[in-house]
Amino acid sequence: MKAVLFANTDWYLYNFRRALALALQRQGYEVLLISPAGPYGDKLRALGLRWESAPMARRSLNPLREAALLWHLVRLLRREQPALVHGFTIKCAVYGSLAARLAGVPARVNAVAGMGYVFTSPQLKARLLRPVVRGLLRLALGGSGARLILQNADDVALFRQAGLVDPEHIRLIRGSGVNCAQFAAGMRARPPGDGRMRVLLASRLLWDKGLAEFVAALRQLRLQGRTVHALLAGTPDPGNPATVPEATIREWVAEGLVSWLGHVDDMAGLLGSVDVVVLPSHREGLPRTLVEAAACGLPLITTDVPGCREVVSDGVDGLLVPRGDSKALAQAIRRLQDDPELARRLGVAARLKARSQFDEHIVIQRTLEVYAELCEAPAAFTEPLL
């Protein structure tokens, strides 16, 4: 049986879905990965996976370019004749599902991690696009051969309320999965430093990840005489309208507020060098960076918003602060700095939760079960994941 996995970047496929693709291969699937061209395509091929580029521009609104992309996908799917197409993110869900319908692919699975820019941004362009995208989603996600995978309970309720898809066809799978055994290396003894608590924010550098609030909190801590070593890992995302300009990040570095690490491949190693992970995001599907940090046994500080509160229960396995509240964020950092025993206890609980709810074995098993609803496909692993 052949399955096509379609995402808006090759980086996403490599970092978030390669374990799924490799597991599918071991289950006997033929797997084809599709995304816009990028440096991770060759890395996917080096793993023995088949990857092809698609002429997709994430921010494009050009009708001719979008029609060309749809036609490219239709021709590709007609050539490949897969049993199933699995799309990730809203744009890939729409285009992949529409192309699958036109090409006669019997099964369509879509995983939407959050509502995306169109539904969360207050910008005029986003508000104008919403009714169009809603209509396309209803068309793309409908039908008995479709399933929609969402990552948190808030999004499940939102999609049901919006009537975008038959509620019976919605499945809740929390995240893309993390190899908790790999990140256990992050639980080693922290390397010696200068005595300052090391606080990490690792994400795509977007305003809606809460970067402005993080920087404001750091300024408040400085005024209070607090010494923390703040680390920022990630790069701007030019394909997203909410990207933070590189010049702004460099201004924060020059101000002495953060150390900017850029893109980090060895996240397990980085997490093993810090004391606290924060993510003051405005909304998430289910944030992988928090799950990776939890798998390392780190205390977490995040916002009380959809997606983030799936990972953190306030005072149990992390601390929750209100969205957009830099003062509360600064207070939470200060609280963990003043109470190392609380930080330790939260980290232990976070790791237990990561292993029991967010490990990639669990996520891939649940995904295979969704496939089996639509195709004559195995619903369980025949061999363990490596």
Backbone torsions as a table, in degrees:
resi	resn	phi	psi	omega
1	MET	NA	142.8	-177.9
2	LYS	-110.1	136.9	176.3
3	ALA	-126.7	139.1	176.6
4	VAL	-110.7	127.3	175.4
5	LEU	-108.4	123.5	-171.6
6	PHE	-123.7	121.5	-178.8
7	ALA	-134.0	167.2	-175.6
8	ASN	-87.0	-6.5	171.1
9	THR	-147.2	149.3	173.4
10	ASP	-69.9	-26.2	175.6
11	TRP	-60.6	-42.9	-180.0
12	TYR	-63.1	-45.8	-179.5
13	LEU	-60.5	-42.8	-177.1
14	TYR	-69.7	-44.9	-173.3
15	ASN	-83.9	-31.9	-173.0
16	PHE	-109.9	-23.3	-172.1
17	ARG	-128.7	5.3	180.0
18	ARG	-66.5	-33.8	178.0
19	ALA	-62.6	-39.7	176.7
20	LEU	-63.6	-46.4	-178.3
21	ALA	-61.6	-42.9	179.7
22	LEU	-68.1	-37.3	176.9
23	ALA	-64.4	-39.9	177.5
24	LEU	-62.1	-42.1	177.1
25	GLN	-58.8	-44.2	-179.9
26	ARG	-66.1	-22.7	177.1
27	GLN	-83.4	-2.3	178.0
28	GLY	99.8	3.6	176.2
29	TYR	-72.5	147.7	158.3
30	GLU	-86.5	129.8	-174.7
31	VAL	-121.8	131.3	173.2
32	LEU	-122.5	125.2	177.8
33	LEU	-101.9	135.8	-178.7
34	ILE	-129.9	137.0	174.6
35	SER	-165.6	168.8	168.3
36	PRO	-58.6	155.8	-178.9
37	ALA	-63.4	147.5	178.6
38	GLY	-175.7	177.6	-174.5
39	PRO	-71.6	-13.8	-176.9
40	TYR	-90.1	-7.5	177.0
41	GLY	-60.5	-45.1	179.4
42	ASP	-66.5	-32.8	177.7
43	LYS	-66.5	-37.8	176.6
44	LEU	-65.5	-41.6	178.3
45	ARG	-64.2	-35.6	179.6
46	ALA	-64.1	-22.9	176.5
47	LEU	-83.1	0.0	-177.9
48	GLY	89.0	13.2	179.1
49	LEU	-96.5	149.7	177.3
50	ARG	-92.0	126.1	-178.7
51	TRP	-133.9	139.0	175.1
52	GLU	-131.8	147.9	178.1
53	SER	-86.5	154.8	176.4
54	ALA	-127.2	144.9	-177.0
55	PRO	-79.5	64.9	-174.5
56	MET	-110.3	127.1	172.9
57	ALA	-109.1	116.8	-169.2
58	ARG	-60.8	-34.7	-175.6
59	ARG	-97.9	3.7	-174.6
60	SER	-68.4	138.0	170.8
61	LEU	-122.8	12.0	-179.3
62	ASN	-73.3	116.0	-176.1
63	PRO	-57.8	-37.5	-179.2
64	LEU	-68.0	-42.6	179.2
65	ARG	-65.7	-39.8	-179.5
66	GLU	-68.5	-38.3	176.5
67	ALA	-64.5	-38.4	178.9
68	ALA	-64.9	-39.2	177.2
69	LEU	-63.4	-46.0	-179.5
70	LEU	-60.8	-43.8	-179.1
71	TRP	-66.6	-37.8	176.1
72	HIS	-58.7	-45.2	-179.3
73	LEU	-66.2	-39.8	178.6
74	VAL	-60.7	-48.1	-179.4
75	ARG	-63.2	-40.9	179.6
76	LEU	-62.3	-44.9	-178.3
77	LEU	-69.4	-34.9	175.3
78	ARG	-64.5	-37.4	178.2
79	ARG	-68.4	-43.2	-174.0
80	GLU	-82.2	-30.8	-178.7
81	GLN	51.0	56.7	178.2
82	PRO	-74.7	161.5	173.6
83	ALA	-82.5	-22.2	-171.6
84	LEU	-152.1	140.5	171.8
85	VAL	-119.1	128.8	-179.8
86	HIS	-118.2	112.9	-178.6
87	GLY	-104.8	147.2	-179.5
88	PHE	-122.9	136.0	-175.1
89	THR	77.7	159.9	-170.9
90	ILE	-63.4	-46.2	-177.2
91	LYS	-63.1	-42.2	178.2
92	CYS	-68.3	-34.6	176.4
93	ALA	-60.7	-45.6	-178.1
94	VAL	-67.0	-55.2	-175.2
95	TYR	-68.8	-41.4	179.6
96	GLY	-63.8	-40.7	-179.0
97	SER	-72.2	-41.5	177.3
98	LEU	-62.3	-44.3	178.2
99	ALA	-63.4	-39.3	179.3
100	ALA	-63.5	-40.7	177.6
101	ARG	-62.4	-46.3	-178.7
102	LEU	-66.9	-29.2	-178.8
103	ALA	-90.2	-3.3	178.4
104	GLY	78.2	24.4	176.7
105	VAL	-74.5	128.0	-171.4
106	PRO	-72.8	-28.2	-172.9
107	ALA	-125.7	134.7	-179.9
108	ARG	-130.8	122.0	177.0
109	VAL	-121.1	133.7	179.2
110	ASN	-131.4	133.4	177.8
111	ALA	-113.7	114.3	-177.7
112	VAL	-110.5	114.6	-178.7
113	ALA	-94.4	85.5	-176.7
114	GLY	89.7	171.1	-175.0
115	MET	-87.6	-11.7	174.2
116	GLY	78.3	174.7	-174.7
117	TYR	-56.2	-43.6	-173.9
118	VAL	-60.8	-35.9	-174.6
119	PHE	-95.6	-15.2	-175.4
120	THR	-109.3	-20.7	-176.1
121	SER	-82.7	141.8	175.0
122	PRO	-84.2	-1.8	-177.6
123	GLN	-63.5	149.8	-177.6
124	LEU	-58.9	-42.2	-179.1
125	LYS	-59.3	-42.3	179.9
126	ALA	-65.2	-42.4	-179.4
127	ARG	-64.6	-36.7	179.0
128	LEU	-69.1	-32.1	-177.8
129	LEU	-78.1	-20.9	-172.3
130	ARG	-56.0	-51.1	-178.9
131	PRO	-62.6	-33.6	178.0
132	VAL	-65.9	-47.3	-178.5
133	VAL	-65.9	-37.2	176.9
134	ARG	-59.1	-45.0	179.6
135	GLY	-63.6	-42.0	178.4
136	LEU	-65.8	-37.9	178.6
137	LEU	-64.3	-42.6	178.8
138	ARG	-59.9	-41.5	-180.0
139	LEU	-68.5	-43.4	-174.6
140	ALA	-73.3	-37.2	-171.6
141	LEU	-93.2	-6.5	-176.6
142	GLY	-80.6	168.3	176.4
143	GLY	103.0	155.7	-176.4
144	SER	-70.1	-20.7	-178.9
145	GLY	-90.2	16.5	-176.8
146	ALA	-120.5	146.0	171.5
147	ARG	-135.4	142.7	178.1
148	LEU	-114.6	122.5	177.4
149	ILE	-100.8	123.6	176.7
150	LEU	-116.7	157.4	-169.8
151	GLN	-103.4	-10.0	177.9
152	ASN	-148.1	158.9	-174.5
153	ALA	-65.9	-30.4	178.9
154	ASP	-64.5	-42.4	178.6
155	ASP	-67.9	-34.9	176.1
156	VAL	-59.2	-47.4	179.5
157	ALA	-63.6	-39.3	-178.8
158	LEU	-65.1	-45.6	180.0
159	PHE	-66.2	-38.0	178.5
160	ARG	-65.8	-43.5	-179.5
161	GLN	-65.2	-36.6	-178.2
162	ALA	-76.9	-12.7	-179.6
163	GLY	66.8	29.2	-177.1
164	LEU	-78.7	-19.4	-176.4
165	VAL	-157.2	152.3	175.6
166	ASP	-58.1	122.4	-178.7
167	PRO	-55.9	-27.8	179.9
168	GLU	-69.8	-14.1	-177.4
169	HIS	-103.0	8.2	178.7
170	ILE	-94.2	134.1	176.1
171	ARG	-124.8	138.0	178.8
172	LEU	-99.9	114.9	174.2
173	ILE	-129.6	117.0	-170.0
174	ARG	-79.7	94.9	172.6
175	GLY	88.9	-175.2	179.8
176	SER	-100.0	-2.8	176.1
177	GLY	90.9	143.0	178.6
178	VAL	-130.1	139.0	175.1
179	ASN	-76.7	92.1	-174.3
180	CYS	-64.4	-30.3	178.3
181	ALA	-65.1	-40.0	178.6
182	GLN	-63.4	-42.4	-176.9
183	PHE	-79.9	-6.4	174.9
184	ALA	-61.0	-23.3	177.5
185	ALA	-60.9	-25.0	179.5
186	GLY	-71.0	-7.4	-179.9
187	MET	-87.2	1.1	178.3
188	ARG	-63.1	167.2	179.8
189	ALA	-58.6	134.3	179.3
190	ARG	-63.8	138.7	179.8
191	PRO	-66.5	152.8	179.4
192	PRO	-63.8	142.3	179.9
193	GLY	-133.0	-150.3	-178.0
194	ASP	-98.3	12.8	178.0
195	GLY	92.7	-12.8	179.1
196	ARG	-81.7	144.3	173.8
197	MET	-67.4	133.0	-177.8
198	ARG	-98.8	117.4	-176.0
199	VAL	-114.8	125.5	-175.1
200	LEU	-114.5	134.5	164.7
201	LEU	-117.5	117.8	-178.6
202	ALA	-123.2	117.4	-179.4
203	SER	-172.3	174.4	164.2
204	ARG	-62.5	140.8	-173.7
205	LEU	-85.2	83.4	-178.9
206	LEU	-121.1	148.8	178.0
207	TRP	-60.6	-36.2	-176.9
208	ASP	-78.4	3.9	167.3
209	LYS	-86.1	-2.1	176.5
210	GLY	88.8	25.1	-177.8
211	LEU	-65.3	-38.1	179.2
212	ALA	-62.5	-41.1	179.4
213	GLU	-66.9	-38.6	178.4
214	PHE	-61.5	-47.3	-179.7
215	VAL	-65.3	-40.7	178.6
216	ALA	-63.2	-39.2	178.0
217	ALA	-64.4	-39.4	178.8
218	LEU	-64.5	-38.7	177.1
219	ARG	-63.5	-40.1	179.1
220	GLN	-64.6	-42.4	179.3
221	LEU	-62.9	-38.5	178.2
222	ARG	-62.9	-43.4	179.9
223	LEU	-64.1	-28.0	178.8
224	GLN	-84.5	1.8	-179.9
225	GLY	80.7	14.0	179.6
226	ARG	-83.1	140.3	177.8
227	THR	-113.7	111.0	173.7
228	VAL	-129.0	150.8	175.3
229	HIS	-102.6	104.2	-176.3
230	ALA	-93.0	129.0	-179.9
231	LEU	-114.9	139.1	178.1
232	LEU	-123.2	117.7	-179.7
233	ALA	-116.3	132.2	-179.5
234	GLY	134.4	174.2	-179.4
235	THR	-131.6	156.9	172.5
236	PRO	-59.0	153.7	-178.9
237	ASP	-118.7	92.0	-176.6
238	PRO	-59.7	-20.7	179.8
239	GLY	-79.1	-3.1	-178.9
240	ASN	-115.4	130.1	-179.1
241	PRO	-61.7	-19.2	-177.8
242	ALA	-93.1	13.9	-176.6
243	THR	-65.1	146.5	176.1
244	VAL	-88.9	126.8	-179.3
245	PRO	-61.2	142.8	179.0
246	GLU	-59.3	-34.9	179.6
247	ALA	-60.1	-37.0	178.5
248	THR	-66.2	-41.6	179.5
249	ILE	-62.9	-41.9	179.8
250	ARG	-65.9	-30.2	174.6
251	GLU	-65.3	-39.7	177.4
252	TRP	-63.9	-39.8	178.4
253	VAL	-64.0	-45.5	-179.8
254	ALA	-62.7	-30.2	179.0
255	GLU	-75.0	-10.9	179.6
256	GLY	82.0	17.4	-177.4
257	LEU	-84.5	-38.1	-174.6
258	VAL	-137.3	156.6	164.7
259	SER	-103.4	120.7	-177.3
260	TRP	-95.6	119.6	-176.3
261	LEU	-93.7	-12.7	-174.4
262	GLY	69.2	-154.0	179.3
263	HIS	-72.0	135.9	-180.0
264	VAL	-121.9	120.4	176.6
265	ASP	-80.1	-41.5	-176.0
266	ASP	-90.7	78.1	-179.5
267	MET	-68.8	-33.9	178.5
268	ALA	-61.7	-41.5	178.3
269	GLY	-66.1	-42.3	179.4
270	LEU	-63.7	-46.1	-179.3
271	LEU	-63.2	-30.2	177.7
272	GLY	-69.9	-8.8	-177.0
273	SER	-106.4	0.8	-175.3
274	VAL	-118.2	171.5	-176.8
275	ASP	-108.4	-30.4	-175.8
276	VAL	-144.7	144.5	173.3
277	VAL	-118.6	133.2	178.2
278	VAL	-120.8	149.3	172.7
279	LEU	-150.0	91.1	-178.7
280	PRO	-85.0	50.4	-172.2
281	SER	-69.9	156.4	178.8
282	HIS	-85.4	-26.9	176.8
283	ARG	-174.4	145.4	-179.4
284	GLU	-139.4	164.7	164.6
285	GLY	-77.1	-74.4	166.4
286	LEU	-154.0	112.8	-167.4
287	PRO	-72.9	115.5	-177.9
288	ARG	-62.9	-36.9	-178.1
289	THR	-59.6	-36.2	177.2
290	LEU	-69.9	-38.2	-179.8
291	VAL	-67.7	-41.1	177.4
292	GLU	-61.6	-42.8	178.1
293	ALA	-64.6	-40.1	177.5
294	ALA	-62.5	-40.7	179.2
295	ALA	-62.0	-24.7	176.4
296	CYS	-86.4	-2.2	-179.8
297	GLY	77.0	29.3	-179.7
298	LEU	-94.6	145.6	172.2
299	PRO	-70.7	144.0	-174.0
300	LEU	-118.3	141.9	170.3
301	ILE	-125.4	124.1	-179.6
302	THR	-149.3	-179.7	-175.4
303	THR	-94.2	154.0	-179.8
304	ASP	-84.6	71.4	-177.5
305	VAL	-134.6	164.5	177.1
306	PRO	-51.9	141.0	-179.8
307	GLY	90.0	-56.7	-179.2
308	CYS	-67.0	-40.2	-179.0
309	ARG	-77.1	-4.8	169.4
310	GLU	-72.6	-30.3	-177.3
311	VAL	-90.3	-38.4	-172.6
312	VAL	-116.8	127.8	167.7
313	SER	-103.9	123.1	-170.3
314	ASP	-58.1	125.7	178.0
315	GLY	80.3	-5.0	-179.3
316	VAL	-103.1	-56.0	179.6
317	ASP	-130.8	20.7	178.9
318	GLY	164.7	-175.2	178.5
319	LEU	-121.2	135.8	176.5
320	LEU	-106.4	139.4	176.0
321	VAL	-127.0	157.2	178.6
322	PRO	-65.4	147.4	177.1
323	ARG	-60.3	135.6	175.1
324	GLY	76.8	8.2	-174.1
325	ASP	-105.2	92.2	-178.2
326	SER	-68.0	-31.7	179.0
327	LYS	-63.4	-45.0	178.5
328	ALA	-65.6	-35.9	177.5
329	LEU	-63.8	-44.5	177.4
330	ALA	-61.6	-40.4	178.9
331	GLN	-63.7	-38.4	179.8
332	ALA	-67.2	-41.9	176.8
333	ILE	-61.6	-44.6	179.5
334	ARG	-62.2	-39.0	-179.3
335	ARG	-61.2	-44.1	179.7
336	LEU	-71.3	-32.5	177.1
337	GLN	-64.6	-36.6	-177.3
338	ASP	-84.2	-16.2	-174.0
339	ASP	-131.9	77.3	-179.2
340	PRO	-58.2	-31.5	180.0
341	GLU	-67.4	-39.8	175.2
342	LEU	-61.7	-44.4	179.4
343	ALA	-59.4	-43.0	179.6
344	ARG	-63.2	-45.3	-177.4
345	ARG	-64.3	-41.4	178.1
346	LEU	-64.7	-39.5	179.8
347	GLY	-64.2	-41.6	178.0
348	VAL	-61.5	-45.7	-179.9
349	ALA	-65.8	-36.1	179.3
350	ALA	-63.5	-41.9	179.7
351	ARG	-64.8	-43.5	178.2
352	LEU	-58.7	-41.0	179.3
353	LYS	-66.9	-41.0	179.3
354	ALA	-60.4	-44.9	-178.1
355	ARG	-66.5	-35.0	-173.9
356	SER	-87.6	-20.7	-174.5
357	GLN	-123.1	-28.4	-168.6
358	PHE	-120.1	5.6	179.2
359	ASP	-63.3	145.8	-175.1
360	GLU	-63.1	-27.5	175.5
361	HIS	-58.0	-42.7	-178.9
362	ILE	-66.2	-46.5	-176.9
363	VAL	-65.0	-44.3	-179.1
364	ILE	-67.8	-39.6	176.3
365	GLN	-59.1	-45.0	178.8
366	ARG	-64.4	-36.7	179.0
367	THR	-66.2	-42.8	176.7
368	LEU	-60.6	-35.5	177.9
369	GLU	-65.3	-36.3	175.9
370	VAL	-66.3	-43.7	177.1
371	TYR	-56.7	-43.2	-176.5
372	ALA	-65.8	-23.0	175.3
373	GLU	-65.3	-27.8	-171.4
374	LEU	-108.6	-23.3	-174.1
375	CYS	-133.3	166.6	171.7
376	GLU	-81.6	77.0	-174.1
377	ALA	-127.7	150.2	176.7
378	PRO	-63.0	138.8	-178.1
379	ALA	-101.9	5.0	180.0
380	ALA	-147.0	157.7	178.8
381	PHE	-67.6	139.2	172.2
382	THR	-95.7	-10.8	174.9
383	GLU	-149.4	155.4	-177.4
384	PRO	-71.1	153.2	172.2
385	LEU	-67.7	147.6	176.8
386	LEU	-90.6	NA	NA
